[in-house]
């Protein structure tokens, strides 16, 4: 009898434990979870699209965003790669797009420091602070990035607005501004788009803030709103890592806008179209050499190469008579300084892959091949200088 009684007691304890566990599970708070919001729709072409949550609306997303702080939103976005599902009784897909659209007043001045690092966001503001453009790779473009681009801007009444697009947008490398003759501000965005693996496009777009929208301004010749170029060279540079390269593509200096010229074969020659701001439009002033060169060196057809050795900077240009010019500076100087040495009438030996110059009995050879990468100077058959090209 005692054994049966003990068995009943143990069974009672087990049943009671199970009931308590079940009750505890019912009362346990919901833990925020994430749902993958990107689904693969084409395995062969590696294409993606966003999955839609059927039990939510944009109004519900906007309402939830109003209940949390910007710091909390950014932490959630960074934790979940730019998207988050809130367990607020229903699943809500929230993207950084939603934040910029629904909270423009808060987002306009929010730093997004963590998001810039973790989500590869590119963030630029105009000098007067009235325009902020945020661009990022959506992750759906593969080797040719599919960029989203959202603009926050302040109208003349101080209200903040948001406008943008989720797909196939140019990223912004910089924003500059000019005043027109009616004291309105013209904004210039320096844009870049990787069209496919080896082809990129770069251009400058002009904008005015008009009412509650940011509108393109037809201020370039032929009433165009943008000017730029397309080149396979541009496709070889992705500007997030190569900002130093883009200052040579286009540059605004005072009222002068320099935009590099691409040849018929879509190569870049380091010569520029100069546009000058006239107060309400840009005039095309003609073709000029690189403004970062000393004025005595700006008469060339195309740049062949810039080279740096331990002690020297060397630039080789192709001239109108299809000869080559050699210019060099001590390494501690800049190319807009007067060059230390200029040699003209040089030749290119295609077979050996080198440029050849002669000056007062000295023979200069610049070779840039896989086997050899040197600057060599010879005199009377002796090598007087030999330095590696970095």
C-alpha positions, 0 to 999 in steps of 0.5 A: 500500500505504501508503494502505491501511495508513493507512486500516486504522490510522484505522479501528482508532483509530475502533473503539477510540474507540467501544469505550472510549465504550461502556465508559465509558457502562456505568460512568457513575454514575446521575444522580438524575432526577425524574419528574412525579408529577402527571398530568392526568386531566380536561382539561375540569374541570382535575382532577389525581391522583397517578401511582403508581409500580408498582415501589415500596412504602411500605416501600421509601420508608420504608427509603430515607428512613432512609438520608439526612439531613433537610437532604438530603431538604428540599433534594430536596423543594424542588428538585422541588416537594415530590416526588422520585424516588430512583434507588436501583436503582428509582424511589421517589416521595417526598413531604413526606407520606412524610417526616412519616409515616416520620420523625416523630421527626426531623420534629417539631423540624426547621425546614423553613425552605426548604420553608416558603418554596418549597412554601407550607407553613403550619407552626404549633406549640402553645405547649408544643411538643407539637403541630406541624401542617403544612398545604399546598396539594397543587396539585390543587384549582385555585381552591379549594385541596385541602389536605393536613394532617399533625399531629406530636405527643408523647404522655404517654410522650414518643413522637412520632406522626404523623397526617393526610390528603392531601385536603380538609383545613382549614389551621391559622392558629394553635394555642392551649391551655388547662388543664382542672380535671384539669391536662390540656391542651386544644388549640384549632386555629383552622382555615380552609377555602376551600369554593369561589371565593366561600365560606369557612368558619372554625372553632375545634376542640378537641383532647386528646392521648389515648394515641397519637392526637390526639382531638377534645374535645366541650367546646363547647355541645351536646357539639360539638367545634368552633364557627365560621361560614361566609360569602362574606366569608371566601371573599374572603380567603386567610389565607397573605397575610391573617393580619392579618384573621383576628385579627378572626374569632376570638380567645382571651384568657385563658379567653374565646374570641371568635368572630365572628357571621355573619348569616342572609344570611352577612354579618359584623357585627363582633359576637361570640359569647363562650365562657368556659372553665369548666375542663372545657367552654365556656359560651356567655355571649352576644353582645358587641361587638368587644373592641378597641373602647372600652367606650362603643362596644360597643352597636351592631347592625353595623359599616358601615365602618372608614376611615383618613385622613391624620389620623383613624380613623373608624368608622361603626356601624348602631344599633338604630333603623336610624340610624348612629353616627360615632366618630373618633380622631386617627390616632395613637390606637387604637379601644380608646381613648376616641373624640375625637368621637361623633355619633349619629342619622346617615343614609345617602344610598343615591343618593349613597353617603354617610353624613351626620352633623350636630354643633353646626353642623358637617356630616360626610360620609363617601363611599365610591364609585368616583367619590369616597372622602372624609371632608368636614366643612362649616360654614356652607356652607364646607368646613373639612376634606377628606381622602382615605380610604386 
